[in-house]
Amino acid sequence: MAFYQQAPELEDPFSTDRVLRSYLARTFAQQEARGILESQLASLSSVVRDELHPLQARDRLNEPVLTPWDPWGNRIDHIEVTPLWKRAREVAAQYGLVATGYEKDFGHLARVAQFSLVYLFAPSSDVYTCPLAMTDGAARTLVSHGNRALIERALPRLASRDPEQVWTSGQWMTERTGGSDVGLSETVARRDDQGQWLLSGTKWFTSATTSEMTLTLARPEGNPRGGKGLALFYLELRDERGRLKNITINRLKDKLGTRKVPTAELELIDTPAVPVVGTSDGVRAITPMLNSTRTWNAVNAVAFMRRGISLARDYARKRYAFGALLADKPLHAESLADMQCEFEAAFHMTFRVCELLGQDDNRALDSQQEQLLRVMTPLAKLLTGKQVVSVISETLECFGGAGYVEDTGLPVLLRDAQVLPIWEGTTNVLSLDTLKALAKSEASEALVAELQRCVTLAGDGDEGACARAAMTTVTRALRTLAERAADPMALEASARMLSLTLGRSLALALLSAHAAWSKQHEGDARASRAAQRFLRRGIDCMTETSLDAARSLAMDES
């Protein structure tokens, strides 16, 4: 009889997730609040496993479609999204994937609750988390700047649980001049005779183009060049009849991954808009949005890692080769263990940022914690962005040739993961942001204080040894930072290795602290094993560097 390999099946995402469940048990000291959240997570987990995940497989070949004209020659620029995206919109609203962060039910842990839900939802959403991230970022930005008229107009819709009323938001920053260097923006803002601001220009890469509103940058006429001359504007895409307001969609982008996201290139032609806060310093004004969306990016990264490992683990229990199940093969176990320890470190790093973000929303951070959040946000995003691509690549290897076959649903994990080191700042951009944050001595002190907190929590056992190794590595890295501060070129050249060292070290310390708690309160040593393995895989990425030698090699010059 012919052999047919059993396909991997998705386990229940919540009940089988030791890492999430253990973290919540430690973080939510109040049993009632934890019980409410766990009930919500269990319910969403069932929807993900029984509905969204199967729909994702059936929906594999569908992509957004742009229809520029109606049959009678009218310009309509209608984008039809995929069936899964339509269902994901409903689920996201019903389970409060944005709303939870703005409600009072979980107090300063509202962000932890929110991102726990996002973490379960993300891998089966075909990156519907993109518009959700922009929506959360827009809501947080409006609240941070205190524009009462815009808050009253938009926030009840952005944070709604009603699928019929909920809005999503875009984030239109990227132009033909480039992505991260938004100070080069060419979009112009001018006032008409009635005092209405009108925007004109090309937005080269606009995610969430089907959203109801967006935040965008433009330069008011007469303002100087550069980021200080830009202003942050709020605009609604459609009028009361559903027609785009002086917006022309030129095309949808043909991307490597995230192909279900209707990313567009569009033209603004005297599009009406409202300043969010003043008419200058727009780059500074988008900071609350970046802190939010970068956190979403990191949460997506750990969610993708978890999904890849879950599928690979199930397959290892089913795939029989060379006389045994893969699960019983020592080398395969080593590979899975390496993936797991990277994931666990990434998880604790990311959710520590979620904790701090929630405290920041509630104005509960002291000055040192504010500096810590400013450093940890780019560190978490850049670290997890690199980790997820590596872990998902290993996931595909765990399936051999099947991991390279499209209709298994596995290759799309890698293609979609590849956007995570790019969106919201590449590794190099985030490394420079980290250096900028560490330019203040208080930031370095905050980082060291966080490491010391973890060392204390980790205690004297194996977990403590891991945490102390992290502290030693960070101390050495910060010393190198101080030594190179007088040479800006040398400092910039070492920004990536410095940031990765700080990120991996801090992730190890946070994992070690949790591991000690889990061993004491749950009698479980698996997190401790993960910490020890993560340390063996290396946390110190610092090397000696010669700028001249690097340039010669990079540009292939003699």
Buried (B, 14 or more C-beta within 10 A) or exposed (E): EEEEEEBBEBBBBBBBBBBBBBBBBEBBEEEEBBEBBBEBBBBBBBBBBEBBBEBBBEBBEBBBEBEEEEEEEEEBBBBBBBEBBEBBBEBBBBBBBBBBBBBEBBBBBBBBBBBBBBBBBBBBBBBBBBBBBBBBBBBBBBBBBEBEEBBEBBBBBBBBBEBEEBBBBBBBBBBEBEBBBBBEBEBBBBEEEEEEBBBBBBBBBBBBBBBBBBBBBBBBEEBEEBBBBBBBBBBBBEEEEEBBBBBBBBEBBEBEBBBBBBBBBBBBEEBBBBBBBEBBBBBEBBEBBBBBBBBBBBBBBBBBBBBBBBBBBBBBEBBEEEEEBBBEBEEBEEBBEBBBBBBBBBBBBBBBBBBBBBBBBEEEBEEBBBBBBBBBBBBBBBBBBBBBBBBBBBBBEBBEEBBEEEEBBBBBBBBBBBBBBBBBBBBBBBBBBBBBBBEEEBBBBBBBBBBEBBBEBBBEBBBBBBBBBBBBBBEBBBEBBEEBEEEEEBBBBBBBBBBBBBBBBBBBBBBBBBBBBBBEEBEBBBBBBBBBBBBEEEBBBBEEEEEEEEEEEEEEEE
